[in-house]
Amino acid sequence: MPRQVIVNADDFGLSLSENALILRAFETGVISSATAMANMPGFEQACEMARQPLLNGHVGLHFNLSYGPPLGQAITSRPVFCDANGQFDLNLSRYCLRLGSKDLAAVEDELQAQWQHCLDHGLRPSHLDSHQHVHNIWPIGELVARFAARQGVPMRLARNLGANLNPPKRLFKTLFNRRIRSLCGATADYVCTPADLDYAAPPAYGSLEVIVHPMQLDGDFGDASLGPGESLTHVLHKRLAGVPKVAYGRTTQVLTLVEYGDVH
């Protein structure tokens, strides 16, 4: 079994309903961490929620380059990232290995704008990941990793567990993760979704991050990666019962939350 697990809910701040669901997942002990979308309608409420003791220091930035309006101006004129109306419309191969200097400068400007927006609302992000995993695109990942290192926070590695990782994907992710580790700290040694956990047992050692997107399920929680009616809490309990849940802060803290599956 892994020595500890981070259960991180992405998309905090996406909407008021998403915020309510993530707050309840914190309160019931299903998740131990979240990442907030700085350019979404529920962001200000998410920042207010993040001041609560249970969430304080455990909310990172969910860097967004693919949905909604940018916060910076430079990226609106870059057609690979935005449409003619200045809205995010990412048009970039996941296996892109190079970006031009103007595109890279625009990405860095947007990352700084989203980070600063967090600070302006009293949220100092505990770590970095991204919406739709755009930081797994190599040149963007290097830029985000260098930024994370300057801010002194860890960054999520590319997902490296799962049934659909064929040899070329696995090689790419191994090389990418090695590069990210050389540039900044990583959130965990292994990264997967609840569906990956449901498919196979977790790693036998190291630290694990489970990326979740909680869904309402008749007083319980489902997840976007699971099938209809499948319980997120059941999967976590089945695979990770007894593994300490941790969250980010200036130092990693073990949370004293209720056990997996104890949902009211």
N, C-alpha and C positions, 0 to 999 in steps of 0.2 A: 504493500500500500504506500502511496505517497506520504511524505512526512507532514504535509499541510496542503490545504486547498483554498483557493480564492474562488468564490462564486460571484462573478461580476455581471450585473445587469446593464446591458447597453441601452442607449436611447432615452436616458433620463432627461427630461425637459422637452421631449418630442411633443407632448400634449398634456393637458391637465389629467386626463384619464390614465395616461401612461405613468404619470407621476404618482397617482394614487395607488396604482398597482405595485409599483416599485417600492413605495413606502411600506405597503403592507407586507411585501416580501422581506424587507429589512426587519420589520417588527416581529414576524413569525420565524425569523432565523433561516429562511430559505436562501437568502443571499447575504454576502458579507461586504459587498463593494458595488459601486455603480460608476458609470461614466456619463457625463452630461453633454448635450448638444447645445452649443452656445448660440446658435442662430435659429432656434426653434421657438414656437409660441409659448411653450411651458417652461422656458429656461428660468425666468425670474422666480417663478414659484419653486422650481427645483432648487435654486440657490437658497431660498428661505428654508426649505425643508432640510437642506444640507447643514444648517446650523444646529439642528437637533443633536443631542449627545450621541445617539445611535449612529448617525450618519457623519458627524463632524470628523473631517480628516480622512474619510473613506470614499470620497467622490473625486473622480478624475475627469479629464477632458476627452470627449468622444469626437475627435477631430473630423470635420465634415467637409468633403469636397464634392459631394454627389447629390445633395438634396437641399432644396430651398434656396434662400438668398444668401450670398456671401456677406461677410461683415466688412471686408476690405474692398478697396476700389480697384486695385491693380489687376486682380484676377478676372474681373468682369469683361475685360477686353481680350482675354485669352480664349480663343475658340475651342481649345482642347478641354477646357474646364467649364465654360459658360455658354449659354445660348444667346441669341440676339437681344433677348430681354434682360440679360444680366443675371439669369438664374443658373444655378448649378446644373450642368448637363454633361457629365464626364464622358469623354470620348477618347479613351486611352487604353491600350492593351495592358492586361494584367502582367504581361511579360516584357513590357517596355524596360529597356536597360539604360536609356539616356533621355534627358530632357534638355531643351535649350535654356540658356541663361535667363531669358525673360520669363519663361514658364516657371523655372525654379524660384526666381525672385518673387513671382506672384504667389506661389505656394507658401513661401516663407512669410510673406506679408500677411496672408490669410491666417496662417497658423498663429502668428503673433497677435493678430486682431482677435481671434477667438480666445486665446489665452488671456489677453488683457481684458476682454469682456467678462471673463470669469473673475479676475481680480477686482474689477470695478464693481462687481456684485457681491463681493465678500467671500468668494470661493477661490481658495488656493488649491488647484488640482493636485491630487495625490499621485497621479500617474497618467499615462497617455495610451490611448488606442485610437481606433478610427471607425467611422461609419462605413459599412460595406467593405471593411478591411482595405481601404485605399492605401494605408501605410505599408501594405505588403507589396506595392509596386516599388521596385528596387530604388530608383532615384528619389522617390517621395519618402520611402522608408529611411534612407540615409539622412535626408534632411531632417525628418522628424526625430530621428535618434540623436543627431547632434544638438537639436533644440532641447530635447529631454535632458541630455547630459548637462547643458548649460543651466537648466532649471533645477537640476539635482533630483529628478524623478525618474522612475523606471518606465519602460515601454513594453507593451505586449509583443511577444514574438508571433511569427506566423503559426497558424494551426499546424501541429505536427503529430497529431493522433487521428485516426479515423480510417474507415474501410475504403474510402475512395481516393486514397493517396497512392497513385500509381508510381512506379520508379522515377519517371522524369519529374513529377511534382515533388516527390520526396527529396530528390536531389536538389531541386531549386530551393525548397524551403530550408533544407539543411545549410546550404551555402548562404542563403539570405539571413537565417538566424545567427549563423556564425559571425556574419558581418555586423549585425545589429548588436550582438554581445560585445564586439570589439569597440563599439562606439558609445554605448550607454548600458545601464543596468536593465535587466529583463524582469518582467513581472513574475515569471515562473519558468521552470524548466520545460514544462509540457503545457500545451494549450489544446482544448477540445470543446466540443458542444455536448449538450445532453444526449443527443442522438449517438454520438461517438461512444459515450459512456454506456449507453444502453446496448450497443453492439458488442463491446468487449470490455474486459476488466481494465481498471486504471493502471498506470505504471507502478512498478513495484518500489520505486524510490524517487527521490527528488520532490519538487513542488509542482503543483498542478493548478492551472487556471481553467475554470469552466465558464465559457461564454454563454450567458442565458438571455433570452428575450421572453420574459414571463407573459403568460396569457391567463385570462380568467377561466377557471374550470370548476364550476359548482362548489365554491367554498375552498377549492384547492388551487393549484397553479399548473397550467400546461406550459408548453414552450414552443416557440416557432419552429424549432428543429424536430420536434416530436410529432407523431401522428395525432389525429383528432381523438380527444378523450384520454390521451396518455398523460400521466401525472409526472410533472417535473420532480416533485418532492419524493415520489416513489423511486425514481431513477437515482436520485442523489443518495437516498437512504440505502438502496440496494448495493450501490457501488462504493459509497464513501462513509458509511456509518463508522463512527469512532475516529475519523480523520479530523484533526483540528481545522476549523475554519478560520481564516485570517483575513485581515483587511490592510489597506495601505494607510500610512501616516508617515510622519518623519522617521518612525521606526515601525517595523511590522508588529502588529498586535494580534494576539489570539483573542477571538471574540467569545464571550460567554453568552451565547444565544441559545434558544431552545433547540432541541434535536431536530434533524431532518424529518419532515413529515408531520411535525406537530403543528398543524395549521388549524386555527380557530375559525 
